Amino acid sequence: MREARRWLEGVSFPPERPLINVSQAAPVDPPPEALRKAIAEAALGDPQAHLYGPVLGLPALRAELAAQWSAAYGGQIGAAQVAITQGCNQAFCAIMATLAAQGDEVILPTPWYFNHKMWLDMQGVKAVPLPTGPGLLPDADVAATLVTPRTRAIVLVSPNNPGGAEYPAETLRAFLALARARGLALIVDETYRDFDARSGAPHDLFADPDWDDSFIHLYSFSKAYRLTGHRVGAIVASAERLAEVEKFLDTVAICPNQLGQIAALWGMRNLAQWVAGERDEILARRAAMRAGLATLPGWKTLGCGAYFAYVEHPSPLPAPEFARRLVREAGVLLLPGTMFMPASDPAGARQLRIAFANVDATGIAHLMERFRSLTF
């Protein structure tokens, strides 16, 4: 992200043609006023909100997530199987600390979420790329051919960042079967679950009575409740796994943000209808993105869902050069596919990620106009 922001240096954007920033997948608006009032009341009236709290999070928030997820997924989840973290990125780092050491391997479908890849690189863990098929969907049979004695986990993100794909329930079930058969952990990051286009539970993994022997679920409160600055995420896993996670978290952060947790709990208890409205708006923007991209000659939509569209571009330039050109010539900031693909995979040079969640239908129409005005 820092590299992309550097492309803005020295470039001016006139008032009649402001920058359209579709580079980052994060809400830019504050939480709804009622939630902000709840945070303010806690800050003023709850002395405990300013002190260290439990390493694995507030018991009430852990219990609320366990109860709501049990109902939503048709399974049995206990509060002891939930940990609260300083955002979902920390959840991933904490889980990985319990699973993989230097020289181990973790399978990541491509295009991958670059923070996952970077953390593995920093720990000396090899990220093994799993090419995806039509619709950017991974295949468990293909993944099975990549498993070695050093493989420790498979990581899936659904709805996907950066590709937008929503993984079918049978796909996730096949990966859980593979993980169990090979003694691996299956990590499913559902940061964007609140914006899934499907109704009902997106999968039935929690309905398996033995789900916690292999399945690990990650979540972020940031997107649903606009709490990005408060850093609140969650892990759902076996109590035994979370006992190991606790050691990592106690060393790194001691406890998650207290006010952020209070906000997440209030949101879970009071904002279901508001979140449903947010979902409707994101789905409308998704439809506008799909329709707009379909009108662009030479552009191909590879995936579109949650906050993202992932596309092939028609320029003869490699994606990083084309993305920099878009800043200068179209006033558009987005990310090239090379940030989400192995350096050895030439497909990344043909791909772009468009994070459209902060652009309304009118803005999406302007975005398409700017794409359409380019000459190649």
Secondary structure, 3 states (H helix, E strand, C coil): CHHHHHCCCCCCCCCCCCCEECCCCCCCCCCCHHHHHHHHHHHHHCHHHHCCCCCCCCHHHHHHHHHHHHHHHCCCCCHHHEEEECCHHHHHHHHHHHHCCCCCEEEEEECCCHHHHHHHHHCCCEEEEEECCHHHCCCHHHHHCCCCCCEEEEEEECCCCCCCCCCCHHHHHHHHHHHHHHCCEEEEECCCHHHCCCCCCCCCHHHCCCHHHCEEEEEECHHHHCCHHHCCEEEECCHHHHHHHHHHHHHHCCCCCHHHHHHHHHHHHHCHHHHHHHHHHHHHHHHHHHHHHCCCCCCEEEEEECCEEEEECCCCCCHHHHHHHHHHHHCEECEEHHHCCCCCCHHHHHEEEEECCCCCHHHHHHHHHHHHCCCC
